[in-house]
């Protein structure tokens, strides 16, 4: 299967991406969807990107390889409908809200070797999604509310 950017396809075909306008997925939901898609192809052999840390940032954004973990994400119609533009490193990092460190650990050959199974990447994507959920719980508003609740409970206990 030859993959093309959505912009390339628009040059030769009429493209409809609204699909009845799905609700917008959160970052965590996008990551979980990607992990589910990877798990659906657990034994698929995926290829890593070579030396991402040695490539200048502008060129790094354009990096891609057939059958990478990002290719699996881009093959999913739901993730494409949500806005995943291609299987390039820069597009995937932006879409999934990955840090440079996360992207490096997920797809670079220095962590993964030349190939990996979709199952192993799915586990790491789920870990990133889990930390995303924890980060959502620890927003400043939540922490202040939690501290306030604890302070109120201590006050009530001290009065009793």
C-alpha atoms as one frame of an Amber mdcrd trajectory, in Angstrom:
protein
   0.000   0.000   0.000   1.420   3.349  -0.997   0.563   6.090   1.496   0.124
   9.684   0.433  -0.439  12.877   2.378  -4.000  14.118   2.395  -2.876  17.239
   0.503  -1.381  15.048  -2.269  -4.621  13.093  -2.623  -6.658  16.308  -2.801
  -4.704  17.173  -5.953  -6.109  14.168  -7.804  -9.398  13.336  -6.068 -12.303
  14.821  -4.210 -11.686  14.216  -0.493 -14.396  14.185   2.169 -13.099  14.192
   5.727 -16.147  15.244   7.722 -17.690  11.731   8.199 -20.766  13.312   9.763
 -18.434  15.283  12.041 -17.312  13.022  14.831 -16.834  14.459  18.291 -13.296
  15.691  18.889 -11.155  13.146  20.732  -8.998  14.264  23.651  -5.247  13.670
  23.580  -5.665  10.650  25.852  -8.434   9.237  23.637  -6.283   9.674  20.533
  -3.424   7.827  22.204  -5.749   5.060  23.395  -7.230   4.724  19.904  -3.722
   4.412  18.456  -2.837   1.750  21.042  -6.042  -0.148  20.186  -5.210  -0.045
  16.475  -1.690  -1.309  17.209  -3.104  -4.077  19.428  -5.405  -5.097  16.595
  -2.243  -5.982  14.639  -0.210  -7.251  17.591   2.287  -9.347  15.653   2.775
  -6.899  12.787   6.444  -6.062  12.356   7.026  -2.323  12.325  10.100  -0.367
  11.292  11.848   2.305  13.300  13.111   5.685  12.192  16.883   5.873  12.030
  18.808   8.276  14.244  16.054  10.783  14.955  18.196  12.517  17.570  20.904
  13.317  15.007  18.612  14.931  12.428  18.087  18.727  12.527  14.583  19.626
  13.826  13.278  20.912  10.494  14.281  17.716   8.701  13.181  15.537  11.627
   9.576  16.697  11.202   9.603  15.261   7.673  11.015  11.849   8.655   8.952
   8.785   7.820   9.399   5.165   6.895   6.942   2.621   5.528   5.428   0.397
   8.219   6.337   2.606  11.174   4.094   2.890  14.239   2.931   6.196  12.748
   1.953   4.375   9.542  -0.392   2.164  11.573  -1.981   5.273  13.088  -2.356
   6.928   9.685  -4.033   3.824   8.247  -6.857   4.260  10.766  -9.774   6.230
   9.270 -10.878   7.578  12.653  -7.478   9.073  13.460  -7.293  10.551   9.960
 -10.790  12.018  10.380  -9.642  13.514  13.697  -6.869  15.335  11.858  -3.796
  13.088  11.550  -2.286  14.482   8.358   0.350  11.857   7.516   2.695   9.291
   8.974   5.539  11.813   9.178   7.192  12.276  12.549   6.230  15.949  12.829
   2.560  15.362  12.011   2.292  12.477  14.475   4.075  14.394  17.248   1.712
  17.337  16.805  -1.445  15.209  16.522  -0.740  12.998  19.541   0.860  15.784
  21.600   4.066  13.778  22.018   7.167  15.233  23.579  10.413  14.829  21.656
  11.436  12.300  24.303   8.230  10.265  23.892   8.517  10.229  20.105  12.167
   9.235  20.335  11.394   6.319  22.670   8.470   5.136  20.538  10.065   5.092
  17.082  13.843   5.599  17.128  16.126   2.695  16.280  18.394   3.422  19.255
  15.548   2.331  21.569  13.705  -0.121  19.345  16.282  -1.623  17.036  15.454
  -1.735  13.342  12.110  -3.473  13.875   9.543  -3.969  16.630   6.135  -5.550
  17.102   2.993  -3.462  17.150   2.214  -5.020  20.553   5.352  -3.545  22.142
   4.597  -0.066  20.825   0.958  -0.341  21.940   2.100  -0.955  25.519   4.304
   2.148  25.470   1.578   4.279  23.869  -0.803   3.163  26.633   1.760   4.246
  29.226   1.922   7.704  27.654  -1.908   7.818  27.623  -2.004   6.823  31.308
   0.414   9.616  32.240  -1.712  11.993  30.181  -4.751  11.030  32.270  -2.773
  11.582  35.481  -1.623  14.985  34.217  -5.263  15.876  33.515  -6.148  14.999
  37.110  -3.308  17.100  38.482  -4.199  20.378  36.847  -3.719  23.371  39.174
  -7.514  23.740  39.622  -7.834  20.092  40.710  -4.876  20.312  43.076  -6.221
  23.511  44.683  -9.664  21.919  45.059  -8.084  18.820  46.611  -5.986  20.879
  49.022  -9.053  22.946  49.924 -11.066  19.805  50.617  -8.307  18.418  52.828
  -8.008  21.725  54.695 -11.787  21.838  55.230 -11.805  18.272  56.531  -8.960
  19.040  58.941 -10.827  22.118  60.185 -13.981  20.084  60.777 -11.999  17.403
  62.608 -10.261  19.978  64.779 -13.624  21.479  65.799 -15.102  18.115  66.709
